Amino acid sequence: MLVLTRRLGEVIRIGDDISIRVLDIQRGQVRVAIDAPREIPIHREEIYQQVQEENRKAADAEHGSEAAELWQRSQEKKR
């Protein structure tokens, strides 16, 4: 992990396409502006975690329904 110190108005560059500018610092909070290509998703950490959890649940449900369908077919073949 790279840790940087920036002052108000200063910028951090990530590659050629992404910049992060410090807009405001008040009461222990930092406001930043992120300039990046549209195809790069940008989320706050808590939102990113929610998206990952929802994706995991959807994948589990999909695999669960596939397993149930395979089990159902195997039961039908036994009859």
PDB file of N, CA, C and O in Angstrom, chain B, residues numbered from 101:
ATOM      1  N   MET B 101       0.849  -1.172   0.000  1.00  0.00           N
ATOM      2  CA  MET B 101       0.000   0.000   0.000  1.00  0.00           C
ATOM      3  C   MET B 101       0.899   1.241   0.000  1.00  0.00           C
ATOM      4  O   MET B 101       1.874   1.322   0.746  1.00  0.00           O
ATOM      5  N   LEU B 102       0.555   2.167  -0.826  1.00  0.00           N
ATOM      6  CA  LEU B 102       1.257   3.447  -0.892  1.00  0.00           C
ATOM      7  C   LEU B 102       0.471   4.471  -0.084  1.00  0.00           C
ATOM      8  O   LEU B 102      -0.731   4.629  -0.293  1.00  0.00           O
ATOM      9  N   VAL B 103       1.127   5.162   0.827  1.00  0.00           N
ATOM     10  CA  VAL B 103       0.484   6.192   1.637  1.00  0.00           C
ATOM     11  C   VAL B 103       1.083   7.538   1.241  1.00  0.00           C
ATOM     12  O   VAL B 103       2.301   7.716   1.270  1.00  0.00           O
ATOM     13  N   LEU B 104       0.218   8.487   0.869  1.00  0.00           N
ATOM     14  CA  LEU B 104       0.665   9.811   0.440  1.00  0.00           C
ATOM     15  C   LEU B 104       0.020  10.886   1.300  1.00  0.00           C
ATOM     16  O   LEU B 104      -1.088  10.706   1.807  1.00  0.00           O
ATOM     17  N   THR B 105       0.703  11.982   1.458  1.00  0.00           N
ATOM     18  CA  THR B 105       0.150  13.149   2.119  1.00  0.00           C
ATOM     19  C   THR B 105      -0.085  14.211   1.059  1.00  0.00           C
ATOM     20  O   THR B 105       0.807  14.506   0.264  1.00  0.00           O
ATOM     21  N   ARG B 106      -1.283  14.789   1.042  1.00  0.00           N
ATOM     22  CA  ARG B 106      -1.628  15.835   0.076  1.00  0.00           C
ATOM     23  C   ARG B 106      -2.264  16.982   0.821  1.00  0.00           C
ATOM     24  O   ARG B 106      -2.926  16.786   1.841  1.00  0.00           O
ATOM     25  N   ARG B 107      -2.064  18.172   0.311  1.00  0.00           N
ATOM     26  CA  ARG B 107      -2.705  19.374   0.876  1.00  0.00           C
ATOM     27  C   ARG B 107      -3.904  19.738   0.017  1.00  0.00           C
ATOM     28  O   ARG B 107      -4.090  19.199  -1.074  1.00  0.00           O
ATOM     29  N   LEU B 108      -4.695  20.639   0.511  1.00  0.00           N
ATOM     30  CA  LEU B 108      -5.860  21.126  -0.202  1.00  0.00           C
ATOM     31  C   LEU B 108      -5.476  21.566  -1.621  1.00  0.00           C
ATOM     32  O   LEU B 108      -4.540  22.342  -1.810  1.00  0.00           O
ATOM     33  N   GLY B 109      -6.209  21.060  -2.605  1.00  0.00           N
ATOM     34  CA  GLY B 109      -5.972  21.413  -4.002  1.00  0.00           C
ATOM     35  C   GLY B 109      -4.948  20.547  -4.709  1.00  0.00           C
ATOM     36  O   GLY B 109      -4.858  20.590  -5.936  1.00  0.00           O
ATOM     37  N   GLU B 110      -4.183  19.770  -3.982  1.00  0.00           N
ATOM     38  CA  GLU B 110      -3.164  18.923  -4.612  1.00  0.00           C
ATOM     39  C   GLU B 110      -3.807  17.674  -5.211  1.00  0.00           C
ATOM     40  O   GLU B 110      -4.912  17.282  -4.838  1.00  0.00           O
ATOM     41  N   VAL B 111      -3.090  17.064  -6.143  1.00  0.00           N
ATOM     42  CA  VAL B 111      -3.624  15.955  -6.942  1.00  0.00           C
ATOM     43  C   VAL B 111      -2.736  14.730  -6.818  1.00  0.00           C
ATOM     44  O   VAL B 111      -1.517  14.833  -6.682  1.00  0.00           O
ATOM     45  N   ILE B 112      -3.369  13.577  -6.866  1.00  0.00           N
ATOM     46  CA  ILE B 112      -2.685  12.289  -6.975  1.00  0.00           C
ATOM     47  C   ILE B 112      -3.044  11.727  -8.346  1.00  0.00           C
ATOM     48  O   ILE B 112      -4.217  11.721  -8.717  1.00  0.00           O
ATOM     49  N   ARG B 113      -2.063  11.259  -9.101  1.00  0.00           N
ATOM     50  CA  ARG B 113      -2.301  10.661 -10.412  1.00  0.00           C
ATOM     51  C   ARG B 113      -2.122   9.151 -10.311  1.00  0.00           C
ATOM     52  O   ARG B 113      -1.190   8.663  -9.671  1.00  0.00           O
ATOM     53  N   ILE B 114      -3.029   8.424 -10.953  1.00  0.00           N
ATOM     54  CA  ILE B 114      -2.919   6.965 -11.061  1.00  0.00           C
ATOM     55  C   ILE B 114      -2.888   6.651 -12.551  1.00  0.00           C
ATOM     56  O   ILE B 114      -3.901   6.767 -13.240  1.00  0.00           O
ATOM     57  N   GLY B 115      -1.749   6.264 -13.027  1.00  0.00           N
ATOM     58  CA  GLY B 115      -1.596   6.035 -14.464  1.00  0.00           C
ATOM     59  C   GLY B 115      -1.835   7.332 -15.228  1.00  0.00           C
ATOM     60  O   GLY B 115      -1.660   8.427 -14.694  1.00  0.00           O
ATOM     61  N   ASP B 116      -2.237   7.188 -16.484  1.00  0.00           N
ATOM     62  CA  ASP B 116      -2.479   8.352 -17.334  1.00  0.00           C
ATOM     63  C   ASP B 116      -3.910   8.853 -17.248  1.00  0.00           C
ATOM     64  O   ASP B 116      -4.188   9.991 -17.626  1.00  0.00           O
ATOM     65  N   ASP B 117      -4.832   8.017 -16.752  1.00  0.00           N
ATOM     66  CA  ASP B 117      -6.255   8.305 -16.889  1.00  0.00           C
ATOM     67  C   ASP B 117      -6.991   8.684 -15.610  1.00  0.00           C
ATOM     68  O   ASP B 117      -8.150   9.094 -15.672  1.00  0.00           O
ATOM     69  N   ILE B 118      -6.352   8.559 -14.459  1.00  0.00           N
ATOM     70  CA  ILE B 118      -7.075   8.781 -13.203  1.00  0.00           C
ATOM     71  C   ILE B 118      -6.358   9.842 -12.373  1.00  0.00           C
ATOM     72  O   ILE B 118      -5.143   9.789 -12.182  1.00  0.00           O
ATOM     73  N   SER B 119      -7.139  10.809 -11.884  1.00  0.00           N
ATOM     74  CA  SER B 119      -6.575  11.796 -10.958  1.00  0.00           C
ATOM     75  C   SER B 119      -7.535  11.956  -9.773  1.00  0.00           C
ATOM     76  O   SER B 119      -8.754  11.865  -9.915  1.00  0.00           O
ATOM     77  N   ILE B 120      -6.946  12.194  -8.617  1.00  0.00           N
ATOM     78  CA  ILE B 120      -7.705  12.401  -7.386  1.00  0.00           C
ATOM     79  C   ILE B 120      -7.248  13.728  -6.803  1.00  0.00           C
ATOM     80  O   ILE B 120      -6.070  13.898  -6.489  1.00  0.00           O
ATOM     81  N   ARG B 121      -8.170  14.663  -6.658  1.00  0.00           N
ATOM     82  CA  ARG B 121      -7.851  16.004  -6.152  1.00  0.00           C
ATOM     83  C   ARG B 121      -8.496  16.196  -4.776  1.00  0.00           C
ATOM     84  O   ARG B 121      -9.663  15.857  -4.581  1.00  0.00           O
ATOM     85  N   VAL B 122      -7.737  16.737  -3.834  1.00  0.00           N
ATOM     86  CA  VAL B 122      -8.254  17.069  -2.512  1.00  0.00           C
ATOM     87  C   VAL B 122      -9.021  18.387  -2.636  1.00  0.00           C
ATOM     88  O   VAL B 122      -8.435  19.424  -2.948  1.00  0.00           O
ATOM     89  N   LEU B 123     -10.340  18.342  -2.388  1.00  0.00           N
ATOM     90  CA  LEU B 123     -11.190  19.522  -2.527  1.00  0.00           C
ATOM     91  C   LEU B 123     -11.383  20.285  -1.230  1.00  0.00           C
ATOM     92  O   LEU B 123     -11.420  21.515  -1.227  1.00  0.00           O
ATOM     93  N   ASP B 124     -11.508  19.552  -0.119  1.00  0.00           N
ATOM     94  CA  ASP B 124     -11.846  20.204   1.135  1.00  0.00           C
ATOM     95  C   ASP B 124     -11.418  19.313   2.294  1.00  0.00           C
ATOM     96  O   ASP B 124     -11.442  18.087   2.193  1.00  0.00           O
ATOM     97  N   ILE B 125     -11.032  19.940   3.382  1.00  0.00           N
ATOM     98  CA  ILE B 125     -10.687  19.217   4.609  1.00  0.00           C
ATOM     99  C   ILE B 125     -11.365  19.940   5.754  1.00  0.00           C
ATOM    100  O   ILE B 125     -11.047  21.096   6.033  1.00  0.00           O
ATOM    101  N   GLN B 126     -12.309  19.264   6.428  1.00  0.00           N
ATOM    102  CA  GLN B 126     -13.023  19.867   7.551  1.00  0.00           C
ATOM    103  C   GLN B 126     -13.369  18.806   8.583  1.00  0.00           C
ATOM    104  O   GLN B 126     -13.831  17.721   8.230  1.00  0.00           O
ATOM    105  N   ARG B 127     -13.152  19.110   9.836  1.00  0.00           N
ATOM    106  CA  ARG B 127     -13.565  18.265  10.960  1.00  0.00           C
ATOM    107  C   ARG B 127     -13.244  16.788  10.747  1.00  0.00           C
ATOM    108  O   ARG B 127     -14.096  15.927  10.965  1.00  0.00           O
ATOM    109  N   GLY B 128     -12.044  16.502  10.330  1.00  0.00           N
ATOM    110  CA  GLY B 128     -11.630  15.119  10.174  1.00  0.00           C
ATOM    111  C   GLY B 128     -12.132  14.432   8.914  1.00  0.00           C
ATOM    112  O   GLY B 128     -11.943  13.225   8.761  1.00  0.00           O
ATOM    113  N   GLN B 129     -12.766  15.168   8.007  1.00  0.00           N
ATOM    114  CA  GLN B 129     -13.226  14.593   6.747  1.00  0.00           C
ATOM    115  C   GLN B 129     -12.495  15.243   5.587  1.00  0.00           C
ATOM    116  O   GLN B 129     -12.191  16.436   5.611  1.00  0.00           O
ATOM    117  N   VAL B 130     -12.222  14.442   4.580  1.00  0.00           N
ATOM    118  CA  VAL B 130     -11.564  14.919   3.376  1.00  0.00           C
ATOM    119  C   VAL B 130     -12.508  14.707   2.206  1.00  0.00           C
ATOM    120  O   VAL B 130     -13.007  13.599   2.009  1.00  0.00           O
ATOM    121  N   ARG B 131     -12.757  15.741   1.434  1.00  0.00           N
ATOM    122  CA  ARG B 131     -13.554  15.614   0.206  1.00  0.00           C
ATOM    123  C   ARG B 131     -12.585  15.530  -0.957  1.00  0.00           C
ATOM    124  O   ARG B 131     -11.664  16.338  -1.078  1.00  0.00           O
ATOM    125  N   VAL B 132     -12.804  14.536  -1.816  1.00  0.00           N
ATOM    126  CA  VAL B 132     -11.944  14.359  -2.977  1.00  0.00           C
ATOM    127  C   VAL B 132     -12.786  14.329  -4.247  1.00  0.00           C
ATOM    128  O   VAL B 132     -13.960  13.959  -4.224  1.00  0.00           O
ATOM    129  N   ALA B 133     -12.174  14.718  -5.333  1.00  0.00           N
ATOM    130  CA  ALA B 133     -12.786  14.601  -6.651  1.00  0.00           C
ATOM    131  C   ALA B 133     -11.965  13.585  -7.427  1.00  0.00           C
ATOM    132  O   ALA B 133     -10.737  13.662  -7.464  1.00  0.00           O
ATOM    133  N   ILE B 134     -12.650  12.635  -8.044  1.00  0.00           N
ATOM    134  CA  ILE B 134     -11.968  11.589  -8.800  1.00  0.00           C
ATOM    135  C   ILE B 134     -12.339  11.748 -10.266  1.00  0.00           C
ATOM    136  O   ILE B 134     -13.518  11.755 -10.621  1.00  0.00           O
ATOM    137  N   ASP B 135     -11.339  11.874 -11.101  1.00  0.00           N
ATOM    138  CA  ASP B 135     -11.543  11.973 -12.539  1.00  0.00           C
ATOM    139  C   ASP B 135     -10.985  10.696 -13.160  1.00  0.00           C
ATOM    140  O   ASP B 135      -9.781  10.444 -13.121  1.00  0.00           O
ATOM    141  N   ALA B 136     -11.890   9.888 -13.738  1.00  0.00           N
ATOM    142  CA  ALA B 136     -11.490   8.607 -14.312  1.00  0.00           C
ATOM    143  C   ALA B 136     -12.393   8.298 -15.497  1.00  0.00           C
ATOM    144  O   ALA B 136     -13.492   8.845 -15.593  1.00  0.00           O
ATOM    145  N   PRO B 137     -11.947   7.432 -16.398  1.00  0.00           N
ATOM    146  CA  PRO B 137     -12.810   7.020 -17.514  1.00  0.00           C
ATOM    147  C   PRO B 137     -14.094   6.376 -17.001  1.00  0.00           C
ATOM    148  O   PRO B 137     -14.106   5.741 -15.947  1.00  0.00           O
ATOM    149  N   ARG B 138     -15.180   6.551 -17.764  1.00  0.00           N
ATOM    150  CA  ARG B 138     -16.496   6.020 -17.360  1.00  0.00           C
ATOM    151  C   ARG B 138     -16.493   4.515 -17.132  1.00  0.00           C
ATOM    152  O   ARG B 138     -17.247   4.015 -16.297  1.00  0.00           O
ATOM    153  N   GLU B 139     -15.657   3.791 -17.861  1.00  0.00           N
ATOM    154  CA  GLU B 139     -15.678   2.328 -17.747  1.00  0.00           C
ATOM    155  C   GLU B 139     -15.020   1.814 -16.466  1.00  0.00           C
ATOM    156  O   GLU B 139     -15.062   0.615 -16.191  1.00  0.00           O
ATOM    157  N   ILE B 140     -14.421   2.692 -15.692  1.00  0.00           N
ATOM    158  CA  ILE B 140     -13.816   2.287 -14.424  1.00  0.00           C
ATOM    159  C   ILE B 140     -14.815   2.561 -13.302  1.00  0.00           C
ATOM    160  O   ILE B 140     -15.131   3.719 -13.024  1.00  0.00           O
ATOM    161  N   PRO B 141     -15.317   1.501 -12.651  1.00  0.00           N
ATOM    162  CA  PRO B 141     -16.278   1.716 -11.568  1.00  0.00           C
ATOM    163  C   PRO B 141     -15.579   2.326 -10.349  1.00  0.00           C
ATOM    164  O   PRO B 141     -14.461   1.943 -10.004  1.00  0.00           O
ATOM    165  N   ILE B 142     -16.253   3.277  -9.707  1.00  0.00           N
ATOM    166  CA  ILE B 142     -15.725   3.918  -8.503  1.00  0.00           C
ATOM    167  C   ILE B 142     -16.824   3.871  -7.447  1.00  0.00           C
ATOM    168  O   ILE B 142     -17.925   4.379  -7.659  1.00  0.00           O
ATOM    169  N   HIS B 143     -16.511   3.253  -6.305  1.00  0.00           N
ATOM    170  CA  HIS B 143     -17.484   3.116  -5.223  1.00  0.00           C
ATOM    171  C   HIS B 143     -16.818   3.444  -3.892  1.00  0.00           C
ATOM    172  O   HIS B 143     -15.610   3.267  -3.730  1.00  0.00           O
ATOM    173  N   ARG B 144     -17.619   3.925  -2.938  1.00  0.00           N
ATOM    174  CA  ARG B 144     -17.150   3.972  -1.560  1.00  0.00           C
ATOM    175  C   ARG B 144     -17.004   2.519  -1.102  1.00  0.00           C
ATOM    176  O   ARG B 144     -17.689   1.636  -1.618  1.00  0.00           O
ATOM    177  N   GLU B 145     -16.129   2.269  -0.150  1.00  0.00           N
ATOM    178  CA  GLU B 145     -15.849   0.896   0.291  1.00  0.00           C
ATOM    179  C   GLU B 145     -17.105   0.167   0.738  1.00  0.00           C
ATOM    180  O   GLU B 145     -17.295  -0.995   0.380  1.00  0.00           O
ATOM    181  N   GLU B 146     -17.977   0.826   1.522  1.00  0.00           N
ATOM    182  CA  GLU B 146     -19.166   0.141   2.033  1.00  0.00           C
ATOM    183  C   GLU B 146     -20.121  -0.228   0.897  1.00  0.00           C
ATOM    184  O   GLU B 146     -20.788  -1.260   0.972  1.00  0.00           O
ATOM    185  N   ILE B 147     -20.198   0.585  -0.142  1.00  0.00           N
ATOM    186  CA  ILE B 147     -21.039   0.264  -1.295  1.00  0.00           C
ATOM    187  C   ILE B 147     -20.414  -0.884  -2.079  1.00  0.00           C
ATOM    188  O   ILE B 147     -21.112  -1.798  -2.517  1.00  0.00           O
ATOM    189  N   TYR B 148     -19.099  -0.832  -2.254  1.00  0.00           N
ATOM    190  CA  TYR B 148     -18.393  -1.912  -2.949  1.00  0.00           C
ATOM    191  C   TYR B 148     -18.642  -3.250  -2.250  1.00  0.00           C
ATOM    192  O   TYR B 148     -18.896  -4.258  -2.910  1.00  0.00           O
ATOM    193  N   GLN B 149     -18.570  -3.263  -0.913  1.00  0.00           N
ATOM    194  CA  GLN B 149     -18.807  -4.503  -0.159  1.00  0.00           C
ATOM    195  C   GLN B 149     -20.235  -4.998  -0.357  1.00  0.00           C
ATOM    196  O   GLN B 149     -20.452  -6.203  -0.483  1.00  0.00           O
ATOM    197  N   GLN B 150     -21.216  -4.090  -0.388  1.00  0.00           N
ATOM    198  CA  GLN B 150     -22.609  -4.485  -0.611  1.00  0.00           C
ATOM    199  C   GLN B 150     -22.781  -5.098  -2.002  1.00  0.00           C
ATOM    200  O   GLN B 150     -23.469  -6.107  -2.157  1.00  0.00           O
ATOM    201  N   VAL B 151     -22.163  -4.495  -2.996  1.00  0.00           N
ATOM    202  CA  VAL B 151     -22.240  -5.016  -4.364  1.00  0.00           C
ATOM    203  C   VAL B 151     -21.631  -6.409  -4.419  1.00  0.00           C
ATOM    204  O   VAL B 151     -22.205  -7.306  -5.037  1.00  0.00           O
ATOM    205  N   GLN B 152     -20.480  -6.605  -3.786  1.00  0.00           N
ATOM    206  CA  GLN B 152     -19.832  -7.915  -3.778  1.00  0.00           C
ATOM    207  C   GLN B 152     -20.716  -8.959  -3.104  1.00  0.00           C
ATOM    208  O   GLN B 152     -20.828 -10.087  -3.583  1.00  0.00           O
ATOM    209  N   GLU B 153     -21.346  -8.580  -1.985  1.00  0.00           N
ATOM    210  CA  GLU B 153     -22.226  -9.508  -1.262  1.00  0.00           C
ATOM    211  C   GLU B 153     -23.437  -9.885  -2.109  1.00  0.00           C
ATOM    212  O   GLU B 153     -23.820 -11.054  -2.159  1.00  0.00           O
ATOM    213  N   GLU B 154     -24.036  -8.908  -2.770  1.00  0.00           N
ATOM    214  CA  GLU B 154     -25.182  -9.187  -3.639  1.00  0.00           C
ATOM    215  C   GLU B 154     -24.776 -10.096  -4.801  1.00  0.00           C
ATOM    216  O   GLU B 154     -25.527 -10.998  -5.172  1.00  0.00           O
ATOM    217  N   ASN B 155     -23.607  -9.865  -5.369  1.00  0.00           N
ATOM    218  CA  ASN B 155     -23.115 -10.730  -6.449  1.00  0.00           C
ATOM    219  C   ASN B 155     -22.904 -12.159  -5.951  1.00  0.00           C
ATOM    220  O   ASN B 155     -23.217 -13.123  -6.649  1.00  0.00           O
ATOM    221  N   ARG B 156     -22.363 -12.282  -4.721  1.00  0.00           N
ATOM    222  CA  ARG B 156     -22.143 -13.620  -4.151  1.00  0.00           C
ATOM    223  C   ARG B 156     -23.472 -14.329  -3.926  1.00  0.00           C
ATOM    224  O   ARG B 156     -23.605 -15.515  -4.229  1.00  0.00           O
ATOM    225  N   LYS B 157     -24.461 -13.602  -3.393  1.00  0.00           N
ATOM    226  CA  LYS B 157     -25.771 -14.204  -3.158  1.00  0.00           C
ATOM    227  C   LYS B 157     -26.425 -14.635  -4.463  1.00  0.00           C
ATOM    228  O   LYS B 157     -27.028 -15.705  -4.538  1.00  0.00           O
ATOM    229  N   ALA B 158     -26.305 -13.804  -5.485  1.00  0.00           N
ATOM    230  CA  ALA B 158     -26.887 -14.144  -6.783  1.00  0.00           C
ATOM    231  C   ALA B 158     -26.210 -15.379  -7.370  1.00  0.00           C
ATOM    232  O   ALA B 158     -26.878 -16.244  -7.936  1.00  0.00           O
ATOM    233  N   ALA B 159     -24.903 -15.463  -7.238  1.00  0.00           N
ATOM    234  CA  ALA B 159     -24.180 -16.633  -7.751  1.00  0.00           C
ATOM    235  C   ALA B 159     -24.567 -17.883  -6.967  1.00  0.00           C
ATOM    236  O   ALA B 159     -24.753 -18.947  -7.558  1.00  0.00           O
ATOM    237  N   ASP B 160     -24.692 -17.769  -5.639  1.00  0.00           N
ATOM    238  CA  ASP B 160     -25.101 -18.909  -4.813  1.00  0.00           C
ATOM    239  C   ASP B 160     -26.502 -19.372  -5.204  1.00  0.00           C
ATOM    240  O   ASP B 160     -26.754 -20.572  -5.314  1.00  0.00           O
ATOM    241  N   ALA B 161     -27.405 -18.428  -5.412  1.00  0.00           N
ATOM    242  CA  ALA B 161     -28.780 -18.774  -5.789  1.00  0.00           C
ATOM    243  C   ALA B 161     -28.801 -19.459  -7.150  1.00  0.00           C
ATOM    244  O   ALA B 161     -29.536 -20.425  -7.355  1.00  0.00           O
ATOM    245  N   GLU B 162     -27.994 -18.957  -8.074  1.00  0.00           N
ATOM    246  CA  GLU B 162     -27.942 -19.564  -9.409  1.00  0.00           C
ATOM    247  C   GLU B 162     -27.403 -20.980  -9.337  1.00  0.00           C
ATOM    248  O   GLU B 162     -27.943 -21.891  -9.965  1.00  0.00           O
ATOM    249  N   HIS B 163     -26.331 -21.164  -8.564  1.00  0.00           N
ATOM    250  CA  HIS B 163     -25.762 -22.510  -8.429  1.00  0.00           C
ATOM    251  C   HIS B 163     -26.708 -23.417  -7.658  1.00  0.00           C
ATOM    252  O   HIS B 163     -26.798 -24.610  -7.944  1.00  0.00           O
ATOM    253  N   GLY B 164     -27.412 -22.859  -6.684  1.00  0.00           N
ATOM    254  CA  GLY B 164     -28.370 -23.647  -5.913  1.00  0.00           C
ATOM    255  C   GLY B 164     -29.511 -24.123  -6.774  1.00  0.00           C
ATOM    256  O   GLY B 164     -29.941 -25.268  -6.637  1.00  0.00           O
ATOM    257  N   SER B 165     -30.024 -23.276  -7.668  1.00  0.00           N
ATOM    258  CA  SER B 165     -31.130 -23.678  -8.535  1.00  0.00           C
ATOM    259  C   SER B 165     -30.654 -24.702  -9.566  1.00  0.00           C
ATOM    260  O   SER B 165     -31.406 -25.600  -9.946  1.00  0.00           O
ATOM    261  N   GLU B 166     -29.419 -24.567 -10.014  1.00  0.00           N
ATOM    262  CA  GLU B 166     -28.872 -25.562 -10.943  1.00  0.00           C
ATOM    263  C   GLU B 166     -28.755 -26.917 -10.251  1.00  0.00           C
ATOM    264  O   GLU B 166     -29.079 -27.949 -10.838  1.00  0.00           O
ATOM    265  N   ALA B 167     -28.291 -26.909  -9.002  1.00  0.00           N
ATOM    266  CA  ALA B 167     -28.150 -28.158  -8.254  1.00  0.00           C
ATOM    267  C   ALA B 167     -29.516 -28.790  -8.020  1.00  0.00           C
ATOM    268  O   ALA B 167     -29.672 -30.005  -8.148  1.00  0.00           O
ATOM    269  N   ALA B 168     -30.502 -27.972  -7.678  1.00  0.00           N
ATOM    270  CA  ALA B 168     -31.854 -28.481  -7.455  1.00  0.00           C
ATOM    271  C   ALA B 168     -32.412 -29.079  -8.743  1.00  0.00           C
ATOM    272  O   ALA B 168     -33.069 -30.120  -8.710  1.00  0.00           O
ATOM    273  N   GLU B 169     -32.159 -28.436  -9.861  1.00  0.00           N
ATOM    274  CA  GLU B 169     -32.632 -28.955 -11.150  1.00  0.00           C
ATOM    275  C   GLU B 169     -31.966 -30.286 -11.491  1.00  0.00           C
ATOM    276  O   GLU B 169     -32.633 -31.205 -11.968  1.00  0.00           O
ATOM    277  N   LEU B 170     -30.671 -30.398 -11.253  1.00  0.00           N
ATOM    278  CA  LEU B 170     -29.971 -31.667 -11.497  1.00  0.00           C
ATOM    279  C   LEU B 170     -30.511 -32.769 -10.594  1.00  0.00           C
ATOM    280  O   LEU B 170     -30.700 -33.904 -11.034  1.00  0.00           O
ATOM    281  N   TRP B 171     -30.760 -32.432  -9.327  1.00  0.00           N
ATOM    282  CA  TRP B 171     -31.311 -33.416  -8.404  1.00  0.00           C
ATOM    283  C   TRP B 171     -32.687 -33.868  -8.876  1.00  0.00           C
ATOM    284  O   TRP B 171     -32.990 -35.061  -8.857  1.00  0.00           O
ATOM    285  N   GLN B 172     -33.527 -32.915  -9.303  1.00  0.00           N
ATOM    286  CA  GLN B 172     -34.873 -33.236  -9.791  1.00  0.00           C
ATOM    287  C   GLN B 172     -34.794 -34.171 -10.982  1.00  0.00           C
ATOM    288  O   GLN B 172     -35.549 -35.141 -11.054  1.00  0.00           O
ATOM    289  N   ARG B 173     -33.896 -33.902 -11.918  1.00  0.00           N
ATOM    290  CA  ARG B 173     -33.737 -34.778 -13.090  1.00  0.00           C
ATOM    291  C   ARG B 173     -33.292 -36.163 -12.681  1.00  0.00           C
ATOM    292  O   ARG B 173     -33.758 -37.158 -13.237  1.00  0.00           O
ATOM    293  N   SER B 174     -32.383 -36.238 -11.702  1.00  0.00           N
ATOM    294  CA  SER B 174     -31.910 -37.559 -11.275  1.00  0.00           C
ATOM    295  C   SER B 174     -33.049 -38.356 -10.628  1.00  0.00           C
ATOM    296  O   SER B 174     -33.106 -39.577 -10.771  1.00  0.00           O
ATOM    297  N   GLN B 175     -33.951 -37.674  -9.921  1.00  0.00           N
ATOM    298  CA  GLN B 175     -35.083 -38.341  -9.309  1.00  0.00           C
ATOM    299  C   GLN B 175     -36.069 -38.834 -10.364  1.00  0.00           C
ATOM    300  O   GLN B 175     -36.651 -39.908 -10.216  1.00  0.00           O
ATOM    301  N   GLU B 176     -36.256 -38.068 -11.408  1.00  0.00           N
ATOM    302  CA  GLU B 176     -37.171 -38.446 -12.488  1.00  0.00           C
ATOM    303  C   GLU B 176     -36.648 -39.672 -13.233  1.00  0.00           C
ATOM    304  O   GLU B 176     -37.431 -40.515 -13.669  1.00  0.00           O
ATOM    305  N   LYS B 177     -35.330 -39.773 -13.380  1.00  0.00           N
ATOM    306  CA  LYS B 177     -34.731 -40.910 -14.078  1.00  0.00           C
ATOM    307  C   LYS B 177     -34.904 -42.197 -13.274  1.00  0.00           C
ATOM    308  O   LYS B 177     -34.985 -43.282 -13.849  1.00  0.00           O
ATOM    309  N   LYS B 178     -34.960 -42.081 -11.952  1.00  0.00           N
ATOM    310  CA  LYS B 178     -35.119 -43.261 -11.095  1.00  0.00           C
ATOM    311  C   LYS B 178     -36.519 -43.844 -11.203  1.00  0.00           C
ATOM    312  O   LYS B 178     -36.707 -45.021 -10.893  1.00  0.00           O
ATOM    313  N   ARG B 179     -37.495 -43.075 -11.626  1.00  0.00           N
ATOM    314  CA  ARG B 179     -38.892 -43.546 -11.683  1.00  0.00           C
ATOM    315  C   ARG B 179     -39.137 -44.397 -12.848  1.00  0.00           C
ATOM    316  O   ARG B 179     -40.256 -44.873 -13.041  1.00  0.00           O
TER     317      ARG B 179
END
